[in-house]
């Protein structure tokens, strides 16, 4: 019996020693990813901090205006075109959704100048989340490479226009089938937000969203 106990103890020590000598296997953090084929990398915090702390918890209505003043963008706009169908006599249709830092939103759809104008509201949490994502992608910095640069004559799927505070607006074009995946993420989120907004039809006022 004593021999068996000694043998078991010896084997346990050997196994423990071998395990201690094995190098740790690095585990990449889930919140970090490298963009293949480029130099961009982002880290999305599980619990946002700093000016985005409000995204991690409750913020009183009385404090929302102060929070809005800390956000880096005056407005964010996504534009895209539905090509329609020549065979079915369906004309192409343009879409524009703009969300503003003050909580207002506007939506224009139309074909050949026959536009429909709608207005709505966007929540602070939704707008703040968009700002956080745009900052993580480097939007607002002079060397931001979001979106592929394409010739004007090239078919363009979408255009993102952003107005950083105290800066000129920035425009990013994304080409169909050869575009930037990061752009697709932002576009998908903005379109989803647009679907959730309760839009109210207004009179034709296309001049409120400038080219």
C-alpha positions as a printed NumPy array, in Angstrom:
array([[  0.   ,   0.   ,   0.   ],
       [  2.859,   2.35 ,   0.896],
       [  4.526,   1.592,  -2.444],
       [  1.372,   2.466,  -4.339],
       [  1.049,   5.79 ,  -2.524],
       [  4.676,   6.681,  -3.196],
       [  4.303,   5.783,  -6.868],
       [  1.168,   7.91 ,  -7.226],
       [  2.842,  10.848,  -5.47 ],
       [  5.925,  10.571,  -7.701],
       [  3.851,  10.488, -10.888],
       [  1.854,  13.499,  -9.715],
       [  5.024,  15.522,  -9.094],
       [  6.41 ,  14.622, -12.518],
       [  3.161,  15.641, -14.23 ],
       [  3.037,  18.916, -12.343],
       [  6.665,  19.647, -13.2  ],
       [  6.064,  18.973, -16.911],
       [  3.006,  21.204, -16.946],
       [  4.941,  24.035, -15.315],
       [  7.624,  23.849, -18.002],
       [  5.157,  24.06 , -20.902],
       [  4.943,  27.589, -22.34 ],
       [  1.645,  29.427, -21.964],
       [ -0.483,  29.454, -25.101],
       [ -1.264,  33.071, -25.941],
       [ -4.985,  33.777, -26.174],
       [ -5.891,  36.853, -28.216],
       [ -8.427,  39.147, -26.524],
       [-11.911,  38.878, -27.999],
       [-12.242,  42.638, -28.263],
       [ -9.301,  43.094, -30.62 ],
       [ -8.987,  42.199, -34.281],
       [ -6.564,  42.864, -37.103],
       [ -7.93 ,  43.89 , -40.468],
       [ -6.398,  41.485, -42.976],
       [ -4.773,  43.205, -45.907],
       [ -4.397,  46.508, -44.084],
       [ -2.881,  48.172, -41.067],
       [ -6.057,  49.058, -39.187],
       [ -6.802,  47.48 , -35.83 ],
       [ -9.42 ,  48.375, -33.257],
       [-10.159,  47.68 , -29.632],
       [-13.806,  47.881, -28.626],
       [-14.069,  48.119, -24.821],
       [-16.52 ,  45.792, -23.122],
       [-17.411,  48.635, -20.766],
       [-16.796,  52.005, -22.457],
       [-15.05 ,  54.601, -20.314],
       [-14.245,  58.309, -20.52 ],
       [-16.792,  60.339, -22.443],
       [-18.524,  57.094, -23.428],
       [-19.1  ,  55.887, -19.856],
       [-22.792,  56.639, -20.265],
       [-23.046,  53.716, -22.718],
       [-22.344,  51.325, -19.833],
       [-25.141,  52.438, -17.58 ],
       [-28.057,  54.757, -16.882],
       [-27.814,  58.47 , -17.543],
       [-30.411,  60.909, -16.18 ],
       [-32.313,  63.011, -18.689],
       [-30.961,  66.153, -17.023],
       [-27.394,  65.099, -17.874],
       [-27.926,  64.132, -21.499],
       [-27.309,  67.605, -22.938],
       [-23.891,  67.781, -21.241],
       [-23.002,  64.361, -22.633],
       [-23.972,  65.409, -26.153],
       [-21.522,  68.313, -25.932],
       [-18.648,  65.877, -25.345],
       [-19.351,  63.746, -28.425],
       [-16.917,  64.303, -31.325],
       [-19.325,  64.546, -34.299],
       [-22.01 ,  67.109, -35.159],
       [-23.76 ,  64.695, -37.512],
       [-23.342,  61.419, -39.374],
       [-24.907,  60.629, -42.742],
       [-25.11 ,  57.517, -44.917],
       [-26.104,  57.664, -48.601],
       [-26.807,  54.753, -50.907],
       [-28.601,  53.963, -54.147],
       [-30.952,  51.185, -55.147],
       [-30.085,  50.611, -58.831],
       [-33.646,  49.616, -59.735],
       [-34.385,  47.476, -62.778],
       [-34.378,  48.703, -66.365],
       [-36.15 ,  45.561, -67.594],
       [-38.958,  45.993, -65.054],
       [-39.076,  49.771, -65.499],
       [-38.106,  50.39 , -61.881],
       [-36.047,  53.597, -61.668],
       [-33.013,  53.89 , -59.396],
       [-33.736,  55.383, -56.001],
       [-31.484,  57.388, -53.709],
       [-31.531,  57.191, -49.911],
       [-30.045,  59.493, -47.286],
       [-30.177,  59.12 , -43.532],
       [-28.628,  61.773, -41.326],
       [-28.472,  61.556, -37.529],
       [-27.513,  64.641, -35.541],
       [-25.802,  65.125, -32.21 ],
       [-28.815,  67.048, -30.879],
       [-30.99 ,  63.936, -31.247],
       [-32.781,  64.863, -34.466],
       [-32.671,  62.803, -37.656],
       [-33.707,  63.235, -41.294],
       [-34.422,  60.797, -44.099],
       [-34.686,  61.555, -47.817],
       [-35.69 ,  59.072, -50.501],
       [-36.451,  59.745, -54.127],
       [-35.947,  59.156, -57.835],
       [-35.011,  61.842, -60.362],
       [-35.64 ,  64.698, -57.928],
       [-39.024,  63.417, -56.751],
       [-37.93 ,  63.347, -53.124],
       [-39.751,  62.434, -49.94 ],
       [-38.532,  64.078, -46.744],
       [-39.016,  62.629, -43.242],
       [-37.844,  63.603, -39.777],
       [-37.372,  61.655, -36.575],
       [-35.437,  61.288, -33.327],
       [-32.366,  59.228, -32.426],
       [-31.565,  58.227, -28.848],
       [-28.378,  59.365, -27.134],
       [-27.213,  55.777, -26.634],
       [-27.582,  54.957, -30.351],
       [-25.839,  58.135, -31.464],
       [-23.08 ,  57.724, -28.885],
       [-22.466,  54.138, -30.001],
       [-22.02 ,  55.329, -33.591],
       [-19.547,  57.976, -32.435],
       [-17.561,  55.395, -30.466],
       [-17.323,  53.081, -33.48 ],
       [-16.324,  55.895, -35.842],
       [-13.579,  57.028, -33.467],
       [-12.284,  53.46 , -33.184],
       [-12.009,  53.396, -36.987],
       [-10.044,  56.652, -36.951],
       [-12.725,  58.903, -38.428],
       [-11.857,  62.509, -37.654],
       [ -8.118,  61.979, -38.013],
       [ -6.302,  63.353, -41.103],
       [ -4.83 ,  59.934, -42.018],
       [ -8.084,  57.978, -41.747],
       [ -8.216,  55.326, -44.492],
       [-11.813,  54.199, -44.021],
       [-13.45 ,  53.331, -47.332],
       [-11.713,  52.591, -50.603],
       [-10.849,  55.527, -52.838],
       [-12.679,  54.98 , -56.114],
       [-12.966,  57.008, -59.29 ],
       [-16.12 ,  59.052, -59.779],
       [-16.992,  56.928, -62.806],
       [-16.767,  53.72 , -60.778],
       [-20.078,  52.282, -59.506],
       [-20.408,  53.487, -55.93 ],
       [-22.516,  51.541, -53.486],
       [-22.506,  53.944, -50.518],
       [-21.115,  57.219, -49.241],
       [-20.501,  58.073, -45.587],
       [-20.341,  61.76 , -44.689],
       [-19.303,  62.796, -41.188],
       [-18.992,  66.265, -39.645],
       [-16.435,  66.267, -36.797],
       [-16.817,  69.16 , -34.398],
       [-14.596,  72.16 , -35.245],
       [-13.573,  70.489, -38.539],
       [-14.773,  70.319, -42.111],
       [-16.968,  67.403, -43.057],
       [-15.298,  64.197, -44.211],
       [-16.594,  61.942, -46.985],
       [-15.803,  58.261, -47.579],
       [-16.846,  56.35 , -50.687],
       [-17.268,  52.59 , -50.688],
       [-17.166,  50.717, -53.98 ],
       [-19.389,  47.724, -54.619],
       [-17.588,  44.337, -54.318],
       [-14.149,  45.904, -53.71 ],
       [-15.047,  47.964, -50.673],
       [-13.889,  48.289, -47.092],
       [-15.442,  45.847, -44.621],
       [-15.196,  48.396, -41.806],
       [-17.331,  50.729, -43.895],
       [-19.906,  47.954, -44.293],
       [-20.157,  47.612, -40.502],
       [-20.884,  51.315, -40.048],
       [-23.324,  51.348, -42.945],
       [-25.221,  48.346, -41.563],
       [-25.544,  49.945, -38.133],
       [-26.78 ,  53.264, -39.531],
       [-29.343,  51.521, -41.721],
       [-30.541,  49.473, -38.746],
       [-30.919,  52.643, -36.684],
       [-32.843,  54.183, -39.577],
       [-35.248,  51.23 , -39.563],
       [-35.916,  51.688, -35.843],
       [-36.607,  55.436, -35.992],
       [-40.249,  56.496, -36.107],
       [-40.226,  58.739, -39.183],
       [-42.714,  61.557, -39.725],
       [-43.354,  62.727, -43.327],
       [-42.603,  66.411, -43.917],
       [-42.871,  68.846, -46.796],
       [-40.196,  68.652, -49.502],
       [-37.148,  70.357, -48.004],
       [-34.17 ,  68.656, -49.634],
       [-32.023,  71.717, -49.048],
       [-31.713,  70.7  , -45.387],
       [-29.33 ,  67.915, -46.398],
       [-26.636,  69.387, -48.578],
       [-24.439,  67.481, -51.011]])
